């Protein structure tokens, strides 16, 4: 982090990483709607972004993702093989751990969600952007900051959840794929959840209400404090995404990841928004929020 302020996440997919079947897979689902959008190289940051293919007006529906396509805690609990174990894990370790187990199991299998799963962040030996993929030496560069404690906390959580899953819910996956593959799948699942998951009120307090969820296509969008889309659950429990304001064809559409201190953006999302930069050394700014968060 002791470098010029980080750009938005390189964990976002590049155009070559977008499977050609992603839009077809989504559009074929009952209740889905894929409007005037495409994925291309982002102009807001590194990786991919979502662009308009035609002019839109304020309130126009851009796309809609059916509930069946969403990777949620509800879907995890309903899984015939994993549901009971993941529900127990949710009780002991929280919804994030349960969703990570569900996502990890799908990453290890040949799953119907493969066109979407292929868009999720993957470890790169050249640029391990997310701190869950850093080595110990890289993590130690943050010593003395709240960011360091947050990194250690999250890495410990991932390691503990991987052990729990390997001894129970994903035990058969360990036998089939090996322990290293399962550990890596759990870590990759956490990277996706930390950097890309949404919490959307589906209405009511049903299973998984208020829990994190991975929403295809919506999570290809880059962050901006001034979002150009809004999203919510609509009729049929599908996630509907609408334009905020009018935009010309070719405009890159953005969402807001929320208001967070730099430490959270860095440790969870793998980047620090340039608009928040107050100096050229992010590590100094991470330290400034330490006292406020940790006393």
N, C-alpha and C positions, 0 to 999 in steps of 0.2 A: 504493500500500500504506500510505501515511501516513494511515490512517483507522481507525475501529473495526475489530476483527478481521473478516475476510471470512467470509461464510456459505458453506455447501457450494455446489457449482458451479451457476451459472446456465446453464452450457452444457448441463445436463440439459434434456430436452424438457419442455415444458408440455403439458397435456392436448390442446390444440388442435393441437399438432404431432405427435401420435401418429396415424399413418395408420390408418383403420378396418380396413384389410386386414392389419395386422401380425400379429394373433393368428391370423387365417385362414391367412395365408401360412405361418406357423410350424407350425400344427396340421396342415396338409396334407402336411407332409414326413414320409417314412417314418422311424419311430423317434422322432418328436417326441411330447411330452406336455405339454399345457397344463392345469394344474390350477386350484385356486381362487385365482387372482390377477387383478388388474386394475391399470391404471396411472392415477394421479390426482395432483393437486397435492401435493407433498411437505410433510410437517409437520416434516421433519428439516432442511430447507434449501430453497433456491430451486429451481424447476423441478419435474420430475416425480419420482414415487416409485412403488414397487410395493407394493400392498396386498392383504390377504387378503379373499376374499369369503365365507369360512366359517371356523369354528374348526379349528385343526390341532393335532396332537400332535407331540411330539419325534420326529424321524426321518421324518415324513411327506414324501413326494415332492411338491414344489410344481410343478415343471415340468422338462422335459428338452429340450435343444437338440441335434439330431443333428449329427454332424460335418460333414455337407454344408452346413449353414447357417452354420458358423463361417467367418469371413474370416481365413484363416491363411496363413502362409508356405508351407505345404504346398500349399494351394489356388493360391497365386500361382505356384509352380513348375510346377504341373500345367496352368496356363492355356495353351491351344494357341497363342495369339498372343503372350503376354507372358512365358511361362515361362522361355525361354532367357535373355532379357535380364535378367529379375529375379533369376535364379539368379546371373548374373555380378555384378549390383549387390550382391547379398547378400555375395558374396565380397569385394568391394572396400569396401563401405560399411556392411555389417551387415544383419541381418534386419529391423530397423525401417525402413530405407530401402526394402527390397524390398516389405514389406507396404504402405508408403505409396504406392508406385507402383501396386500392385494396387488398393488402395482408390480412388486418384485416377482410375484408368482406369474403374472402375465408376461413380464419381460423374459422369464425363463421358459415360457411355453410358446408353441405355435398357436397364437390366439387370433380370434376374429377381429380384434382391435389392432392388429399389426400395422395397418396403414397409419394409424395414429401413434402407436407406440414408437414407430421409427422416427417420429419428429421430436421425441423427447431428448433432453441433453444426454450426451454420452461422453465418457472420459476421453480426453485427448492427451497423449503423452507430450505433445508439443506445447499445449496451453491448457493446463488443468485449472480452468478459471474459478471453479467453485471451491471454497475452502475445505469441503469434505473430500476433495481429491488432492489437496495439498499434502506435501510431506511435512515431517516434524520441523525441519529447518525453516520451511516457509512460514509455518504457524508461529514459530518462535520469534519471528520478526515483529509480531504484534505484542510481545510481552510488555506488561505495564499498562495496558489499555483495557477498557471494557470489552473491546472487540476480541481480545485474546481470550477472556473468560467466556464470552459467548461462543467462540469457536470451539473451545475445549468442551463446553457443556453440550453442544450439539453433536460433536464427534463422539462423546461418551454415550449419548443417547442412542446414536446409530449403532455403535458397537454392542450395547446391551440388548437392543431390540433384535439385532441380527442373531445373537446367541439364543434368545428366547424363541424366535421363529424357527431357527435351525433344529431346536430340540423338540418342536411340537408341530406347528401348522405347516412349515415348509420342510419337514423331515424327509418326506418322500423326494422332494426336489434336491436335497443334499445327496441322497442315494443315486439319483438319476444324473445330476449335473456336477456334483462335487461341492465341497464346502466353499472353496474360493469363489466359484460362480455365484453361489447364493449370497455370500457376503457382498460381492460387487453389485448384485442386483438390488439388494436392500439399500446400499449406499446410493446407487443411481436413482432409486425410487425416492429417497429423501431429497436428493438434489432437485428432482422435478417438483416435489411437493413444496419445498421451501421457496423455490424460485418462480413457480408457475401456478400454484393452487389458488382457487378463489373460494370465498364463502358467500353464498347467495341464499337469502331467505326464501325457501320454497313454500312458505305459508304454513303456519302451524308448527307443532313441536313433535313431528314424527321422527322416525329413525334417521339419525344422521343430521338432524336440523342444526344448523350453525357449524357444521364440521367442514373441513377443507375438502375440495373436490377439484379434479382435473377436467377442464372443459375444452374439448378439441376446437381448434381454429381460433377461439377467443384468446387462447394462451400463446398465439403467434404474434400478438400485438405488443409493440414497444410501449414503454412508460412515458407519460408526460403529465406534468402537474395540471395541464389544461387539456383534459381528455376531449377527443372528438367523437366518442361514442358513449352510450349508456347501455346498460344491460340489466335484465331482471328475468325472473321466471314469469312466463306467460301462460296462456291457455294450453292445457295438456302437459303442464310441467316441463315445457321446453324452455331453454335459455334463449331469450330473444335479444338481439343486438341492434340498436338504432343509431342513426347519425345524430350528432348534436351540431346543429347549424348546417348550412349548405356547403358543399365541397365539390370541386371540379374533378373530372376524371384524372386519374394519376396521383391524387392526393394520398399520402400515407395516413392511415387512421391509427389513433393511439388511445390507450386507456390509462387510468391512474392506478398505480399499485398501492396507493395510500400515502399517508404522511408518516414518515419514519425518520429516526436519526440516521446519520451516515453509517453508524455501526451496524444497524439492522440491514440497511441496503447492502452493505458490503458482505456481511456474514451470511445473510439469507438469500439475497438475490444475485450476488456475485458482481455487483457494480455499485458505484456511487453516482447519482445523477449529476451531470456537469453543472446544471443550474443551481445546485446547492453549494457549489465550490466557493469557499471563502479564502482559500489559500491554495498553493500548489502542492501541498503535502497532506494527503488525506489522513495519514496517521495522526497528525496534529489535531485535526478536526474530530477524529474518533475519540481522542483523549478528552476533548472539551465536553462531550456529552457523558463521559464516564461518571462524574460526580452526580449528575442529575438522575442517572438510572441506577447506580449502585451505591450512592452515598460516599 
